[in-house]
């Protein structure tokens, strides 16, 4: 859409990631198609009408929040429209966490060395799946046990640790390779896709017989929660995860099970007769 060119250019110049640019453009494109007007003719009531329509269609609050953000960016920041658009309250959910035993079962069920390494890295270093698939061999310093994440979320670089077990396995894997592909998780045309990584984990979880839903971000949540349970500084965890705000990292404290398990229920103090 020609009228969204200004949005596309601005998002690129500001430094938004390719995926974020696509989401913002798609949201604004679908809105204009729905409302049947040019961007210059849009009024606040048009935006509210569209949001109400999407709410009635049953979209989640998180998706609605993202839509408001994308529309506000275009109309309020770029086009300087004085729309008063309110953000919906997002659910205060507890991070989804797997036990260490469940993660061990998943890793142990994978026969493909490359796929096994991927799951070890997602959990062992707490990476986002989009960061993990793009890791290059040159980004790893195996002697110092650190990994450079290039252009993570927000186009920021950061340093994370890598596990001893991962180092042993990745050394064996790289020695067995004969190609010169720079990516750790290589393919003929570059690196594996996020979708491939998701399927690797899904199939591994299915193979172990786990009944609960397992997805890539659950490994990152588990990484953070398990570190906090081991009394790692919340500020250190924040740096490892690449969070801008400490409040984002503090969300993982809600999923600490060690505290709950140590508390005895008051029912157990009642003098029941056996």
Secondary structure in CASP SS format (residue, H / E / C, confidence):
PFRMAT SS
TARGET T0000
AUTHOR 0000-0000-0000
METHOD secondary structure of the structure
MODEL  1
X C 1.00
X H 1.00
X H 1.00
X H 1.00
X H 1.00
X H 1.00
X H 1.00
X H 1.00
X H 1.00
X H 1.00
X H 1.00
X H 1.00
X H 1.00
X H 1.00
X C 1.00
X C 1.00
X C 1.00
X H 1.00
X H 1.00
X H 1.00
X H 1.00
X H 1.00
X H 1.00
X H 1.00
X H 1.00
X H 1.00
X H 1.00
X H 1.00
X H 1.00
X H 1.00
X H 1.00
X H 1.00
X H 1.00
X H 1.00
X H 1.00
X C 1.00
X C 1.00
X C 1.00
X H 1.00
X H 1.00
X H 1.00
X C 1.00
X C 1.00
X H 1.00
X H 1.00
X H 1.00
X H 1.00
X H 1.00
X H 1.00
X H 1.00
X H 1.00
X H 1.00
X H 1.00
X H 1.00
X H 1.00
X H 1.00
X C 1.00
X C 1.00
X C 1.00
X C 1.00
X H 1.00
X H 1.00
X H 1.00
X H 1.00
X H 1.00
X H 1.00
X H 1.00
X H 1.00
X H 1.00
X H 1.00
X H 1.00
X H 1.00
X H 1.00
X H 1.00
X H 1.00
X H 1.00
X H 1.00
X H 1.00
X C 1.00
X C 1.00
X C 1.00
X C 1.00
X C 1.00
X C 1.00
X C 1.00
X C 1.00
X C 1.00
X C 1.00
X C 1.00
X C 1.00
X C 1.00
X C 1.00
X C 1.00
X C 1.00
X C 1.00
X C 1.00
X C 1.00
X C 1.00
X C 1.00
X H 1.00
X H 1.00
X H 1.00
X H 1.00
X H 1.00
X H 1.00
X H 1.00
X H 1.00
X H 1.00
X C 1.00
X C 1.00
X C 1.00
X C 1.00
X H 1.00
X H 1.00
X H 1.00
X H 1.00
X H 1.00
X H 1.00
X H 1.00
X H 1.00
X H 1.00
X H 1.00
X H 1.00
X H 1.00
X H 1.00
X C 1.00
X C 1.00
X C 1.00
X H 1.00
X H 1.00
X H 1.00
X H 1.00
X C 1.00
X C 1.00
X C 1.00
X E 1.00
X H 1.00
X H 1.00
X H 1.00
X E 1.00
X E 1.00
X C 1.00
X C 1.00
X C 1.00
X C 1.00
X E 1.00
X E 1.00
X E 1.00
X E 1.00
X C 1.00
X C 1.00
X C 1.00
X H 1.00
X H 1.00
X H 1.00
X C 1.00
X C 1.00
X E 1.00
X E 1.00
X E 1.00
X E 1.00
X C 1.00
X C 1.00
X H 1.00
X H 1.00
X H 1.00
X H 1.00
X H 1.00
X H 1.00
X H 1.00
X H 1.00
X H 1.00
X H 1.00
X H 1.00
X H 1.00
X H 1.00
X C 1.00
X C 1.00
X C 1.00
X C 1.00
X C 1.00
X C 1.00
X E 1.00
X C 1.00
X C 1.00
X E 1.00
X E 1.00
X C 1.00
X C 1.00
X E 1.00
X E 1.00
X C 1.00
X C 1.00
X H 1.00
X H 1.00
X H 1.00
X H 1.00
X H 1.00
X H 1.00
X H 1.00
X H 1.00
X H 1.00
X H 1.00
X H 1.00
X H 1.00
X H 1.00
X H 1.00
X H 1.00
X C 1.00
X C 1.00
X C 1.00
X C 1.00
X C 1.00
X C 1.00
X C 1.00
X H 1.00
X H 1.00
X H 1.00
X H 1.00
X H 1.00
X H 1.00
X H 1.00
X H 1.00
X H 1.00
X H 1.00
X H 1.00
X H 1.00
X H 1.00
X H 1.00
X C 1.00
X C 1.00
X C 1.00
X C 1.00
X H 1.00
X H 1.00
X H 1.00
X H 1.00
X H 1.00
X H 1.00
X H 1.00
X H 1.00
X C 1.00
X C 1.00
X C 1.00
X C 1.00
X H 1.00
X H 1.00
X H 1.00
X H 1.00
X H 1.00
X H 1.00
X H 1.00
X H 1.00
X H 1.00
X H 1.00
X C 1.00
X H 1.00
X H 1.00
X H 1.00
X H 1.00
X H 1.00
X H 1.00
X C 1.00
X C 1.00
X C 1.00
X H 1.00
X H 1.00
X H 1.00
X H 1.00
X C 1.00
X C 1.00
X C 1.00
X C 1.00
X C 1.00
END
